[in-house]
Amino acid sequence: MDFAQRVVVETGRQDWIPSPSETVWRKPLEREAAESGHTTSIVRFGADAYFPEHTHPLGEELLVLEGVFSDERGDYGPGTYIRNPPGSRHSPFSREGCVLFVKLDQFDPCDTATVRIATHTAAWLPGQGGLKVMPLHDFRGEHTALVQWPAGERFQPHTHFGGEEILVLSGEFRDEHGNYPAGTWTRAPHLSRHYPSVDEPTIIWVKVGHLPV
């Protein structure tokens, strides 16, 4: 929770730890308290797993990595990006099991948009150089997107006002600090700087402008 520090976690090397539900497991990435507050984690629902109805005081942000995630509002397959606004309630479950990237209680209280994007079918937009970008959400300087990198692409060195957070979804991302295979989560602080590149086709989830200034 020290947002002034640069953090790198290869989630594929982490062990799953139990949650309050016997059929749900987690890999914590950042956590304010045991079962409340600012939390980022990889979450695995077993077949027929569920959580009782609950509220997220400052919102919930999800990306379905594998399987089908469900609640009383619908079923969400792989690649679905979800935002449930502050104060929203639901009873999540999974019939077949699923793996999720989850961020809890991190919204601006005024960010009240409900978002559902099927990223496997949504359009990619041209980005800088050979990059392709799929915007997911923007609010008051916070920007969230998927970015598709072609093999051999190198981006110019740049600085992130308000920091940067990345989850490598496929391929391998890299910069002058190291190499980050699929499943790696990174968080870099306000005014951090790097020179990113890839050797192979790579897709990342990325959020910028949301960390303490």
Salt bridges, closest charged atoms under 4 A:
GLU10 OE1 - ARG13 NE 3.26
GLU30 OE2 - HIS38 NE2 2.97
GLU30 OE2 - LYS103 NZ 3.51
GLU30 OE1 - ARG187 NH1 2.47
GLU35 OE2 - ARG26 NH2 2.80
GLU53 OE1 - ARG89 NH2 3.11
GLU60 OE2 - HIS56 NE2 3.09
GLU60 OE1 - HIS90 NE2 3.20
GLU61 OE2 - ARG83 NH1 3.18
GLU61 OE2 - LYS207 NZ 3.08
ASP71 OD2 - HIS90 ND1 3.14
ASP75 OD1 - ARG95 NH1 3.10
ASP108 OD2 - ARG140 NH1 3.63
ASP111 OD2 - ARG83 NH2 2.90
ASP111 OD2 - HIS137 NE2 2.99
ASP138 OD1 - HIS143 ND1 2.34
GLU142 OE2 - LYS207 NZ 2.97
GLU164 OE2 - HIS160 NE2 3.03
GLU164 OE1 - HIS194 NE2 3.40
GLU165 OE2 - LYS103 NZ 2.75
GLU165 OE1 - HIS210 NE2 2.84
GLU172 OE1 - ARG174 NH2 2.98
ASP175 OD2 - HIS194 ND1 2.91
GLU176 OE2 - HIS177 NE2 3.92
ASP199 OD2 - ARG174 NH1 3.09
